[in-house]
Structure formats: C-alpha cells, structure tokens
C-alpha cells in the first residue's frame, strides 16, 4: 500500500507495525533526521559528565564540557573505529580509546594520536560530532546533518513555558527503563489519547482530569461531563496570570513537532500523587508554594513530559527493533532535595510507575492483536484526534524526508 493511500482517520495497515523494512526507513527518515528528545541537563550536572545513548544502530554520547556546554559525538574512535565509552554514564576529564589510546579532550579535539608521526594532522581527526540543542534544560539531538532549522523556532516558543521550572537546577531522583514488546508507534499512539484512561488508569486519574489529554479544550461546546473541569480551568487561568505562568495551548503550530499546555490538577492534588499533598518539600525554580497545575509537553516522535511545582517527569521512547521499544522515565527533583527527608521515592514514583505498567500491557496487547492475522485498520474516535495528528505527521515524514 502507498503512503498516499493511507487514511489517517484509521489506524495504520499491519505492515507499518510489523515490517522490518519500514522500521529501517523510519530510523533513517525520522530518528536519524529529526530532532529527538534524549536526555536532560540533570543527566550531566558537572563538567566531564557523560551519558551514552543509542538510536537504532547509531551509538553516541553527550558530555558536558569545561565551559558548561553540552556536546554530542558519535561513540567511535577516529583511528580504527573502536567504541570509546562503555556503560551508561560516568565522568571523564578526557576521552581515551581503550584500543590504541588515541586521546581526545571534552570538545572532541584529538590530543594524542599514538603510533602516528610527529607531523600527523591531528586537527583533521577530531571526534565526529552530532547536532545538539538544549531547550529549557531538555536535550534534543539530530544525528544527520544538516539538521532541520526549526529548532530555533521551537526553542523560542517553548522556553518561556519551561523557564519557571529551572530544569538545569534539578537532579534525577529515579530512572526506570521498560522494554516493551511492541512497535514504537503503539507506545506513542497510546500516549496521545486518554479515551482509555477511565478504564485503565485508576492511579493516574487521582491527580489528573482526562480532559485536555486528547479531548481538546473546547470552551464553546462543553459536555456536562466536562463542566467541572472547565470551571476549574477558568479559575486556575486567573491564578496563572497572577503568577506569570504561561498556560495557553500551543498545538503543533505551523507543522512544528510539539504540543504544550498547562492544565489544573484534579481532586485538590498539588502534584502527581495519590493524596492532595506535594511529592517533594523542595519546590522547583521560583515556586514559593505548591501550585495545583501541571505543564505538559509532547514532542514528536518520541516524548512526553509533565512539569509540577515540586518535580518533573520526563519520558523518552527509543525504538530497539520493529517489535521492541525502550521507554525511559525519569523523575527530577530540586538538586538540593534529600531522599528520605524532602521526598519519599515510592510516593514520588508510584502514579507513573503504575501507569507505565498499565500502558505497557495495553501497547503489547495491541501489538499481539495486530500480529494475529485478523487485524484490519480500525476507525479513530474524535476524542483520539491527537492519534490522527501523530499518524498524519508520521506519514508526512516518510513521504517527504530524504534519506541521507
């Protein structure tokens, strides 16, 4: 089936979830060629800190330089191609290849080329860089060059929304990785709607209304079931204006790849917890008291994030194969918050730990169904319009993005 024949009012044909050839095309046209969320500044608090990452078959690392700048390089020596850094994270003042000890500084400059003549042009053999952009403390990379030039526009629009949280002044309280036995698009499709929330996410619906998460924010045609949410939203908008907190919905403007909105929390909750109290006593940024709202950010193709006055949860999706997907969740708190004093790890993580496991079951069950032989594309409900939007974006990328 041609991409032009796909009706994004329906789910995709089965081969788009099961074909290894299509998966390889997705890596080339999306994950290597677009801006991808991969980490946050809390992953690299000190000069010399590094983390290693992988997208598809491409291995790279991020490192904070002596001047504080975050840089990225392919994780490969320019001599004989050996992997430079192993393990998930660490700290190095310089980088030395374990094979023949070629040595690089934190800017990627080759300092020592063991075995080469004195006149060897070391300046021509620095590390192979990748494109890196930091927006409000969130780190995005593009592995191919030239990278799309929309990153500056995204940064200008998004930075005021993220600024109150001062992400660069946080630390990672917890990271949990799940490998889901399904195609990566099913993880994203599941995240882009909340039609399933009422029957699958009892913990999540303690602090969150399902409104705004796929249902939209139509203030002119309010269903009776939405009235309580709309009344709370109107009241909170006046409060946010007084606090100087941006809240207006920005929804994939001009074909850009992000959506953000501030939404009130439900049931008098102050954070993503099961009780109406904050999860961390140390508040973020300029917050002086717990504030009962959450700023949500979704980016194509692989992330969603929630920012509270006391902590942040970031989610990144990394496709490992056509039928395996890594979902990485991080909980961020103020850098000076102390575990057991300012926060309890179980209370901090419980809502999204349970929600992630529930979503894993849903995505994996959908994948098994798609692979069963009886699957046909199914209609997408109006309430799932963000799934339609994602599938429309996805088909556009496969159609329009040239392979490097």
Protein Blocks (a to p, Z undefined) as FASTA:
>chain_A
ZZklpcfkbccdfklmmmmklmmmmmmmmmmmmccdfbdfklmmbghiacdddehjbccd
ddddfkopacddddbdfklopafbgcjbdcdfbdcdfklopacdfkopafbdghiafklc
fklmcccddddddeehiacddfbdcddfklmmmmmmmmmmmmmnommlcccfbdcddddd
bdfklmmmmmmpcklmmmmmmmlmmmpcfehphnapafklccfklmmmmmmmmmmmmmmm
mnopafbdcehighiabdcdddddehhiabdcfbdcdfbfbdghjbfbdcdbdddddddf
kbccdddfkbccddddddfbfkbccddddddddfkbcehklpcfklmmmmmmmmmmmmmm
mmmmmmmmmmnopaccddddfklmmmmmmmmmmmmmmmmmccZZ
